[in-house]
Amino acid sequence: MRRAVVVASLVALAAPAQAFAHATLEHTSPGFRQRLERSPKQIRLEFDQGVKAFASSIEVYDASGNILSGKAGGTSKVVTVPVRAKLRKGFYTVRWHALSADGHVVSGVYTFGVRAAAPPPTEAYGASGPTRTEHVVRWAYFLGLALLLGGLGFRLLVVRGPLPPRAERRFYWITGLGVVGVLEVGIVAFLLRAEDALQLPFGKLLYGDLSPIAGGTRFGTAFIAMTLGFALVAAFLYLAWLTDREVLLWPALLVGLGFASGLSLSGHSAVDAGSSGFSELADWLHLAAATLWIGGLVQLAAVVWPTAPELRRTAFVRFSRLATVCVAILVAAGTYLSILRLPHVHDLWTAGYGRVLLVKLGLVSVALAWGGLHKLVALPAVERGDARILARLPRSLAGESAVAMAVLLAAAVLVDSKPPPRPVSPASARPPAAAKAR
């Protein structure tokens, strides 16, 4: 009986599933984020199978939310809608939905421009932008990165040798939680951003067309690359635990740090005015230093101190040196990025981005002062073997870790905030004709 069930399952998996698949959008005119030199007369969508179109199956919006399309119609696989007016220079949003042959409503969104560049679909008309839920999700993502990369860095750069069995188990539990969090929370972050762009309830997102977001935005490309990269990190981490080979943690750390750059290559440092390869590098260094510092604090407080008392002194001294380097990079890169993103000093208290940055700077100052106290007071006492300081240090390390995690929350909100626009110089603002006449 069991063999029959297995055979039946394999046959079911091998059988073609196309008849039960929902319709997929294969071609659009205009195309995704296409720049047109003249106004189109109609919008055309082509599917891989027949769909039922409604009068409102395709709607075209301008940047102000005005609907510029008529009633949709067409054949079984092609749906079209006329454009009611000549489109002016600017970008436009196309939102569509149709009833697939399997009974599910498929939906999607994309943008195009007329004599202008079109924004990604995450900035289409109707998208509200990052929400508080997305702030929390991004904070959880940063926390997962810190537990993973900071844990690996601590294990390889600070401990540099075997751990007691109990400490080893706790190390793998924490770093494993970090890599699972990065993978799972990353998926949630992508779905939340897609839900906002498509303007669909979360339950209907399964039948939404995510290809313009996954392949047509820096955010989507980074999500795919980072998901694959951290899946490889998870494999290295699992093999290291399974085989007791510490050397496998090195590729896990290096690959993880490399793919963490996806955040820098798809964020403010890559797309905003004044961005460059140097700003992307500074952003990545800022992120890497923060994760190594905060994740190392967690390892010191949660792994070494309670489970490996014989390593406390050595680990604390070595981590103090690593933390000094990380903090120096953190401050230098953060100062450069703040100057780049805030054109004026008053933007710190007049712009929303600046106010969030002030909160982050305040929390960073508290964390740095706490760390400085550890270096100047606790470190000499630990080197002397002062039992009184050793007994109080765990609570102090936990407090510094808590402040550092609050810094990550402020960073999550900051990443989703929009920096103030940079001032336009008179020369660049002058119309081309006037510049040429001069």
N, C-alpha and C positions, 0 to 999 in steps of 0.2 A: 504493500500500500504506500509506504514511504517513498519507494522508488518511483511509483507512478506519479505521485505528487511532484517529485523533483523534475521528472520528464515533462510533465504538463507545464510546470513553471518555466522551464527552458524554452519550450515551444512558444509559450505566450510572449516571452521576452524577445524571441527571434522573429515572431510574426510581424509583418508591417503594421505600423501604427498610424499611417498617414490618414486613414479614413476617419480616425478619431481626433486628429489634430485640429486646432483652431487655425483660422486663416492668418497668414503672415503677409505683411506689407513688403512688396518686392521692389517697387519703383515709385518715385514721386516726381511731379513736375509742377513747380520748380523743385530742385533737389534740396537736400538738407543743407542749410546755411549757405545756399547758393546766392551769389550776387548777380542781379540782373541789371541790364542797362536800360530796360524799358519795362513798363507795367505789364504783367501777364493778363491775358483775357480770361483764363480759367485755371483752376487747380485740379490736377489729375492724380489719382491714386490707383495703383495696380496691385492686385493681390494674387497669391498663388492658387487660390480656389475661390469659388463663388461666395459672395456675401450679399446680405440684404441691406440696402442703403435706406436711410431715412432722409427727410427734408433737411434736417439739421446735422447730417452725418459729417459734413465738412464746414467749418466756420473759420473765417479769416478775420483776424483782429489787427488793428494798428496799435501803436504804442500807448494810445489813450484808452483802448478798450472798445473802440467803435467796430461793429461788425460790418464788413465790406463785401460779404459774399451773399449769393442768392440761395435758391433751393438746390440741394444736391440730387443727383440722379445718375443713371448710367446702366451699363450691362452687368452681368453677374460678377465678373472679375475686375471691372473698371468702374470707379466712382469719380464723377467730376462735379464741379460746382462753378458757376460763372462768377467773375469778379464784377461787382456792380458799378464800380467807379475806377477811374484811372488812378493808380497808386502813386503817391508822391514819394520823394526821396525819403528813405527811412527803412526801418526793419518791420517785419510783419510776422505774426504768429498764426500757424495753422493747427487747429485742434480738430481731431477726427474720431469717429467711432462708427462701427458697423457690426451687424449681427452675423457671426460666423455660422458655418453649416452645422457645427456641433452644438449650437445653441448658446454659445458664450459671446458676450459683447467684447470685441477687441477695440482698443483705443490707442491713441498716440498723440504726440505733439512734436512740431519742429518749427524752425524759423527760416526765413529767407530775407534778403535785402534787395531794395531797389536803389541802385546807385549808392549803396552804403553797405558796410559790413554788417552781417547779422550776428547777434549774440548767441551763445549756446542755449539749448532748450531749457536749462536750469534757470535762465534769466528771461524766459518767454513771458508774454503778457499773462497774468493770472497767477504766476508763481510768487508766493509771498516771501520767499527767502528763508534763511535759517530760523528755526524756532527754538524755544527753550529745551524742547526734547532733543533737538539736534545738538545743542550745547552740551547736554548731559552725556549724550552718546559719544561725542567727540572727546569729552573728558575721560570717559571710560576707555576710549581707544588710546589716548595718551598714557593713561595709567597702565594699560596692558603692555604698551611699548616699554615703559619704564621697568615693569616687573621682568620682562623678557630680556631686553638689551642690557639694562643695568645689572640684572642678576648674572647674565653671562659674563659681562665685563668684570664684575666683582670676583666671580669664581676663577677667571683666568688671569686677571691682573693683580688681584689682591691676595687671595688665598694661595694660589700657585702650588697646589699639591692636594693630596687626599684629604677628605673630610671624614669625621666619624660617621658611621652608618646613619644615625638619626639625623645629623645635620645634612648629609647627602640626600636623604629622602625629602627633607623639607626644602632643600634647594630645588630639586626637580619638581616638587609640587608647586612652588611659587612661579618658577619660570614656565612650567607647563600651563599654569593658569594664565600667565601672560600671553603666550602664543595662541592659546585657544580664544582668549579675549580679543586679540588683534584680529583673528580670522572672523569670528562670529560678529563682533561689534562692527567690523568693517562692512560686512554684508548689510547689517541693519542701517548703518549710515548711508550706504548707497541706496537702499530701498526708500528711506525717508526722503532723500533728495529727489529720487524719481517720483515718489508720491506727490511731492509738492509741484514738480514740473508738470506732471500729467493731470493734476487736480482730480485724482481718483481716490475713493475710499481704499484703505489699506487692503481690504479683502478682495477688491477687484483688480489690484495691481498685478496679479498673476497673469492676466490676459492683456496687459498693456504692452505696447511696443517700446522696449527699453533701448533699442539699438542706437537712436540718436544721442542718448545720454551716455551709453557705454562706449560708443565709438566716436562720438562727435564732440566730446568735451575732454579737457585735460583731467577733470575730476574722474570721469569714467575710465579713461585710459590708465590713470594712476591706480584706480581701484582694481582693475583686472591684473595689472602687473604686480601690485603689492600682494594681492591675494595669492597669486601663484608663487611669488617669492617667499612669503611667510609660510606657505604650505611646505616648501623645501626646508625652511628653518625648522619647522615642526618635525620633519623627517629626520634631520640631523640630531635634534634634541632627543627624539625617541630612540634612535640607534645608540646614542651615547649612553642613555640610561639602560638600554637593553644589554649592551655589550661591556659596560663599565669602561669605556674608552673615552677618557677626558679629551683626547686630541680632536674628537668629532665636534666638540663645543666651539672650536676655532672657526670652522666654516659656518657654523650656525650664527656666531656673532658677526662675522664679516658680511655674510649674505644679508643678515637682518639690518645692519647699519646701511648697507648699500641700497636696499629696497625702501628703507625709511625715507630716502631722498625723494620718493614719489610725492610726499606731502609738500616738499619744497618746490618741486617742479610743477605743481598744480595749484599752488597758493598765491598769496599776494606778491611774493618775491619773484614770481614767474610771469605774472600777467598785468600787474599794475604799472602805472607810469613810473619810469625810472628804474624798472626792473632790468636785470642783466644776469649774465652767468655768475658774476661776483656776488650779487644779492642772493641768488639761489644757493651758492656755496655757503654764504654766511648763515642763511636760514637753516641749512642742513647741519652745519657745525653747532648752531644754537640748539637745535633739537637733539643732536647726538650727545652733546655735553649735558643737557638737562636730564635725559633718560639715564645716562651712566651715573650721574650724581644721585638722582632720586632713587633709582633702582638699587644702587649700592647701599644707600642708607637703609632701605628695607631689609636687604640681606644682612647687614650688620646687626640691625635691631631684632630681626625675627629668626635668623638662622644661627649666626655665630654666637651671639651673646647667650641665648638660652640653651643651646645644644653643644657648643664646643668651647667651654671655658678656657681650655689650654691654648686656644688660638686668639683669644680676645685682644691681648696686648699687640701681637704682631699684626692682626687684621686692622685694628684701630689705627695704628701708626701708618701702615701702607695705604689704607683708605684715605687718611688725612692728606697724604701726598697726591693721590689721584683726584680727590675732591678739589684741591687747590688748583690743579690744572683745569679741571672741568669748569669751575667757577670763573676762572680767568677768561676762558673761551666764551662762556655764557655771557659775561658782562660785555666783553669786547664786541661780539657779534650782535648782541641785543642793542647796544648803543648805536652801532652803525645802522641797523635796520630801523630803529626809532627815528633817527635823523632823516633817513631816506623816506619814510612814510609820513612824517609830520613836517610839512613845509615851514610852519611857523611855531614858535614856542607856545603861543596862546591856544594852539590846537589841542594842547594837553587838557585844557579845561572847557573849551568851547565845542569841541567835536566829540561825538560819541566814542569813536575809536580812541581818542586821546584819554577820555575819562576811564575807559576800561584799562588802558595801558597804565594809568596812574595807580589803579587798584593793584594791577600785577606788580608794578615796581615797588609798591608798599609791601606786598607779601614777600617779594624777593629780598627786600632789605631786611625784613624780619628773619627770613631763613639764613641770609648771609651773616647777620649778627649772631644768630644762634650757632652757626658753624664756626664763626670766628672765636666765640667763647669756648667751643670744644677744642679748637686748635691751641688757643693761648692758655687755657686753664686746665682742661681735662687731659690733653695730650701729655704735658709734663707729669701730671699726677699718675696717669696710666703707666708711663715709662718708669716711674718710681715704684709702681706696684701699690699705690694707695688704695686700700680696701674700701675706704669710705666713698671715694669717688667712683670706684668700680661698681659699688652697690647702687648708686644713684644714676649712673650713666644710662642704663636701659630706658628709663622713663624720659630722660632728656633726648635720647635718640628717637624715641617714638614721637615726641613732640615736634622735633625738627622734621621728621618724615611727614607728619600731619600738615605742617605749614607748607612743605614742598608739594604735597598733593593739592592743596588749595591753590598754589601757583599754577598747577596744571589746569585746574578749573578755569582760572582767569585766562590762561593761554587759549583754552578751547573757545571761550567767548570771543577773545580777541581775533582768532583766526576767522571766525564767522562774521566779524564786523568789517565794515567798509572804511578804509582810510579816507581822510579828506582829499579832495581833488588838488592836484598840484597847480600852482598859478601858471597861466599861459603868458609867455613873453610877448610884447607888442610885435616883435618881428615875425614870430610864428603865427600870431593871430591875424596878421595882415592878409587880405585876400590875395590870391596869386596874381591877379591882373594888376593890382596896385603895386605889388612887389616888383613885377616885371617893368611897370612904367617907371619906377624909380631907377 
